[in-house]
Amino acid sequence: SFAYFTIKDRLPQILTRVIDTLHRHKNEFFEEHGEKGVEAEKRAISFLSKLRNELQTDKPVTPLEDELPDAALWNQYLDYQRNLSNGNGEPSWFQSPWLYVECYMYRRIHAALAQNPPIDNFDVFKEGKAQNFFESQEAVIALCTYFQELLKNVKDLDEKQLQEELFKLLQVSLWGNKCDLSFSAGEDSSQKSSPLQSLENMIPYILVNDTEKLWSLLVNAKKRNTEKSNVRVDIILDNAGFELVSDLVLADFLVSSKLADEVHFHGKSIPWYVSDTTKHDFNWTIKQLQSANHMWMSRCGINWEGNLKKGVWIYCDHMFWTLPHDFSSMAEVAPDLYADLQKSNLLLFKGDLNYRKLTGDRKWEYTVPFRQALNKFHPAPLCSLRTLKSDTQVGLKPEQGEQIQASEPEWMVNGKYGVVQFDAAL
């Protein structure tokens, strides 16, 4: 299965890159922290080399030994996996659910640094994320320019034009999800050309397209909420780099067009899946745009900083997003987060990992309804914007999956297809 190749080939590559990154920064650690920095780097590398060996030789998954706040939850989850195996031995790297062991690897990478001060705050994936951003400059400029021109007339757009622009920016955000560094094991995955030029040609590759439903939800929320409360949209972020910029443009459009009053962004509290957005990445991206010597890029950055200051945009992270649990257990494991999401009018889940967690990462029949796969996870109306990079997909029409499979065996994992898949809350 695709899961097997991921664990066997891709994850060891990612670990090797992490080890190389630490090696390369040895002098920097020495300059900043003296011998202590070099010692910490050696300990972290030895921890990671041992981890790589455990993975490649299919050793049992071991409990976490660090004192970090989520360690107890991880170890409880390991017990849960042990019970699932019905006494068929310990859960090991090749004999466990893919979602679990992949998340577990990233949590162990975090532990390797967190347990080794003074380099405990070093993000081993930061360079790759920055590189993806800089290599996507042309696309970022094209998108910021398009958007700033759009803003000049946004007040004069009629409903039909507003809808068209929303659909465009939703698609840019959807295809922005192709820029995923964990998928390419850290190889270049930047967005080189303007994402707006090819949207028409990409429509046939959207396998489930519920953009109409999003539009009517937002328009109706607006009408209902004229008097009382704010319309709130939450974006559960995926990758930093170009994808994040496409999400920020979408968020700005929602607020500027008055389709939403506030947008809450949910990022990761620790470095995760190579290119996932942390608070540092979020702030860094806005700063980069602000200081860019391109008028429309810097205008975007300045406006977005303003949105954060005014509280129209709110960035938050929660430990739950970097646990191995799928979202159907959120109400139980993270009731505070679930209660917060219930206040939203619309949740936009970006990317493949979020899709896997929404659907429990199971080998569903393609035609199983999205609602069924969500397994009672309904805090608010939600929509997944995701390009397919793993072999879980639900909510397709009869024969749709089989027809594509016949001509394109790799369709579920090559990032060529996408979904805008919606579920109204109960």
Buried (B, 14 or more C-beta within 10 A) or exposed (E): EBBEEBBBEBBBBBBBBBBEBBEEBBEEBBEEBEEBBBBBBBBBBEBBBEBBEBBBEEBBBBEBEBEBEBBEBBBEBBEBBBEEEEEEEBBBBBBBBBBBBBBBBBBBBBBBBBBBEBBEEBBBBBEBBBBBBEBBBEBBBBBBBBBBEBBEEBEEBEEEEBBEBBBBBBBBBBBBBBBBBBBBBBEEBBBEEBBBEEBEEBEEBBBBBBBEBBBEBBBEBBEEBEEEEEBBBBBBBBBBBBBBBBBBBBBBBBBBBEBBBBBBBBBBBBBBBBBBBBBBBBEBBBEBBBEBEBEBBBBBBEBBBEBBEEEBBBBEBBBBBBBBBBBBBBBEBBEEBBEBBEEBBBBBBBBBBBBBBBBBBBEBEBBBEBBEBBBEBBBBBBBBBBBBBBBBBBBBEEEBBEEBEEEEEEBBBBBBBBBBBBBEBE
